Amino acid sequence: MIRRKGLSVRLKLTLSYAGVVLVVGAVLIAVAWLYLLRYVPDKDQGLLGISPNRYLLSRTFGWAAIKAMAVLLVVGLVGGWFLAGRMLAPLHRVADAARLAAQGSLAHRIRLDGPKDEFRELADVFDTMLEQLESHVAEQQRFAANASHELRTPLAISQTLLDVARSDPERDQEELIERLRSVNRRAIDLTEALLLLSRSDRRTFTREPVDLSLVAEEAVETLLPLAEQRGISLAVTGGTTHVSGSAALVLRVVTNLVQNAIVHNLPAGGSVRIHTEPWLGSGVLRVENTGHPVPPELVPTLVEPFQRGTVRARADGYAGVGLGLAIVHSIVRAHDGTIDLAPRPDGGLVVTIRLPDAVLSEQ
């Protein structure tokens, strides 16, 4: 948008400073003049006719006052220009950092020195914003690269299968169709997971009271056939736990956690325990599963996209897409909640979710 060019802030501050100096100087001179003239006679009353009078004093003091006002004007302009430049210097640094950020460079930081004042607070807030933007952009770039790689894999497999079928017309068509169907299902699941992950971090959903215990029972009922097929026992404990959020997204969180606990429960015959309870103004969901030991250094990476951790082998022979915990983390963060992952001493994982209480969120 084109704006009309006006006076700079530095010039405005300079004129304001000089104006204040002139007004204060004029008031002081006027006060001194008025009080001085009160005790001076209108005419000469001395014997020789040369005693001070208002006429002589006005001429003498008037020229001195004009010279003083001129000096004050010069001092006000020069001093105001200098002081305004010193005061606005931090803003120039912020503006330079903003220009670099607009050009795509997010690594620059202001790091303003000096005591904590309004300019220091502004610079610190701007540095924090740049740091978060840099982290977000890096995360998006990494996510895009991983997504491209993951999507390219099923497409490449499909292309290879079609090339083989064309070069060998007598190949078993049923086997080819089944393999293409499996690869296509993986691509569809991956695309749907990517779309959900891209939307889950937004806060456009409507918040409503959600009972975590009912959601946990619904997720367990949905995944019970998968658990029975793998020989995994499911148990839901705890009481009514109301949280504030989207019922559909909270259900996705619980479903992903339980499914993740089932498919990682190797060897078969393990267990998954889902527990819900209110705790200090929040609702707690804890999903605990048995399984292979999880290295502690691997735990922080499990919420990153496409980090599969240990080997996944679903009951239908289809590997996961590596977005289950990443989607959970994104949805929990959008609900202003927290997620904590901890390895079990005997093997397996404990995932603890805390979401804001529904009553406190409405207040």
N, C-alpha and C positions, 0 to 999 in steps of 0.2 A: 504494500500500500504506500502510495506517494504522500508524504507529509510536507507541510509548509515549513521551510527552514526558519528557525527562530534563534533567539539568543542562547548561547551555551550556559550550562549550569554554573560554570566557573565565573563567567561574566556577570550573571545574575547575583551570585553571592558577593562578588566584588562590589557591584553597585549598591547592594544592600548594606554591606559593611561600611562603605564610604558614606552612604546616606545616614546611617546611625551615628557615625563619628561627627558628621556635619551638624546634625540635629542636636546632639549632646553638647558640642562646642558652642553652637549658637545660643542654646539655653544658658550655659554657664556665663557667656559673655553678656547676654541680656540681663541676667540676674546681677552680675557685678556692676554693670552700667547703671541700672536702676537704683541700686543701693548706694552707689557712689554719688550719683547726682542728687540724692535726697539731702545730703549735707553740704552741698555747694551752693552758694548764693547765685541769684540770677545775674547780678551786676557787681562791678568792683566796689568793694566797701573798704579797701585799704587806703592809707594816706597817700600813697604814691600812685594808686590806680592800677597796680599790677598784681593784686591778689587773685588767686584762682577763682574762676567763675564758670558757669555752665557752658558758655560759648567756647572758651579756650579748651576746656576739658573735652567737649564733644569733638572738636576738630582733632585734638591730639589722640584721644582714645579711639575715635572712629577709624583713623588710618591704621592704627595698631590692630584693631579688631578685624579689619578687612584682610590684612596680611596674615593674621592668625588663622582666619577661615581658609585662606588659600593654602597655607601649610597643612591644615587639617585635611583638606580635600586631596592633596597630593599623597599625604601619609595614608589616608583611608583607601585610596585607589591602589597604591603600591602594596601596602600591607594586606589589603583584602585580596588582591590577586595572588600574592604569595601564600597566604593562609588557605585560600580556596583551593589552590593547587595541591597543597599538602593534605588537605582534608579529602579531596577527591581522588588522590593517587590510588587508594585501594580499589575504588570503583573501576579505574582503568585496568587494573590487573584482573578483576572479575570479567570485564568486557573482553579482554584479550583471551581469557580462558574460554569464554562463551563462543568467540569466533573460531577458535581451534576445534571446539566440540562440534560446531556447525559444519566444519570441514571434514568431520569424521575422526578426528584425533581425540580419543577419550582418556588417554594416559596422562594428560597434563593435569597438574594440581596447583592450586594457588598457594596454599600453605602460608597464610598471612601471619606475620609475627606481631608481637606487641600485646598489650593488655586486651582482655576480652571486652569489646564494646560492640556497637551495632554493626560496624564494618567487619569485625572479626567473626561475629556470628553469621553474617551473610556469607563470608568466604568459606567458613566451615560447612555451612549447609550446602553450598555449591560444590565443595569437594566431595561431600557425602553423596550428593546426587550423581556426580561424575563417576564415582566409584561403583555405585549401584548400576548405572547405565552401562559401564564397561563390563561388569560382571554379567548383566542381562544379555548384552550383545554377544559376548563370548559364549554364553550358554546357548543362545539361539543358533549361533554359527555351528557349534558342536552338534546341536540337535539336528540341524539341517543336514550336516555331513553324515551323521549316523543314519538318519532317516533315508537319505538317498542310497546309502550302502545297503540298508536292509530291504528297501523296495526293489533295488536292482537285482538282488539275489533270486527271488521267485520269478521275476520276469526273465532272467537269464536261463533259469531252469526250464521254464515253459518253452523258450525259444529252442533250447537244445532238444527237448522232447519232440517238438514239431519237426525239427530238422532230421532227427533220427527216423521219425515216422515217414517222412517224405522219401528218404533214401532207402527205407526198407518197408515197402507196401505190405509185405506178408507178416509184419510184426503183429502181435496180439493187440487188437484194438481195445479190448476191455481193460487190459492192463494200462495201456496208454491213457485211456479216458480217466481211469481211477487216479493215476499219478497226476494228470493235469488238474483234476478236481481237487486233489489234496493241495497242490501248489497254489491253485487259485483261491482256495479257502484261506490259506496262510496270508496271501496278499490282501484279501478282504479284511481279515481280522487285524492285520497290521495297519491298514488304512483307517479302519474305524478307531483303533486305539490312538493313532496319531491325531485324528480329528478331535477325539475326546480330550487328549492331553493338551491340545492347542486351545481348547475352550475352557478347560477345567480351572485354569488359573484366573479367569475373569470373575468379577463379583456381580454378575448381572442376574444371578438367580434370586428368587424370592425366599426369604427366610421364614421358616415356620417351625413350631415345636415338632420334634421327631423323637420317638422312643427307640433308643439304641437296642434295648432288649428285643423288641418286636422285629426290628430290622435284622438283628443277628439270627433270630429264628427263621425269618424268611430266607436269608442267604443260606443257612444250613439246609433247609428243606430243598432249595434249588440244587445244591451241590451234593446232596446225599447219594444219588446214584453214582457219581464219580468217586466219592469216598468209599462206597461199598465195593465198587469194582476194583479198587486198589487195596481193599482190606484195611481202611483207615476208619477209626472210630471218631465220631464227632460228639462234643458235649457242650451245652450252653448253660452257663451258670450266671448268678447275679440277679438283681432286681430291676425294677423300672428305672430308666435313666433317660431323662428328657434333655435334649440338646437343641440348639437353634441352628437351622440350616435347611438345605434342600433335601427332601426325602429321597429323590432319585439319586443324587450325588452321594449321599451318605450310604445308600444301599450299594452303590458301586464300590465305595471304599471297603465296606464289610465283605462284599462278594470277592473282590480282588484279594483281600487279605486271607480269607478262608481258602480260596482256590490256590493261592500261592503256598499256603501251609500244607495243602493236600499234595500238590505235585512235587514239593520238595521233601515229602515224607518218605525217604528211602532208608532202608528197605521197607517193603510192605509190612503191614501189621502195626503201624504206629498209631498215634492219636493226635487230635487237634482239640484244644479247649478254648472256647470263646467265653469271656467274662465281661460283664458290664456292671458299672456301679457309679453313682454320683460321688464327686470328691472335690471339696473346696471350691464350689462355684463352677464346676465343670463336669462334663460327663466323660467317663473313662471307658474305653473299649480295649480289651487286652486279648490278643490272639497268640496262643502258644502252641507250638508243634514240636514233635520229636523229629529225629532225622540225623543226618550226618553232622559232625561238628563244623561250625562256621568259624573260619579264622577271624579274630577280632579286627584285623586290618582291612578285611573285606566288607565289614558291616556298613561303614559310612558310604560306600559306593553303591549299595543295593538300591538306593532311591534315585540313582542316576538313570536316565533313559538307556535302554539296551544293555544294562548290566544284569546278566543272568545269574551271577554268583555261581553256585554249584550246578551240576548237570541237571537239566530238566528233562523229564520223560513223562509226558502225560499218558493217561491210560489209552488214548486213541492213537498213540505213536506220533503225535504232532507236537513239535517243540514250541514253547512259548515265544512271544515276540519281544520279551524283555522290557515291557512297559508297565507291568502290573503295579509295582511299588512306586514307580515314577508318577503314575496317575494318582495313586493314593496320596503321595506327598503333595502333589499339586492341588488336589481337592481340599486336603486338610489345611493347607496354607491359605487357600481362598476363604476358608471358614474361620480364619484367625485361630486355628488350633495348632497343636504340636504333635510330632510323631517321634517316637523313640524306639530304636532297634537294639536288641541286646542278645548275644548268643547264649544259649543254655549250656551249663557245664556238661551235661550228658549228651549234648548234640541237639541240633534244632535251633529255633529262633523264637524270641519273644518280641512282639510288636505291640507297643502301647500308644494308643491314640487318645488325645484329650481335646474335646470340643467345648465351646462356651455353653454354659447352662442356658436353657430357654428362658427361664424367669429373669435372670440377670441381663440377658441380651435385650429383653423388651423394656427394661427400665431406662 
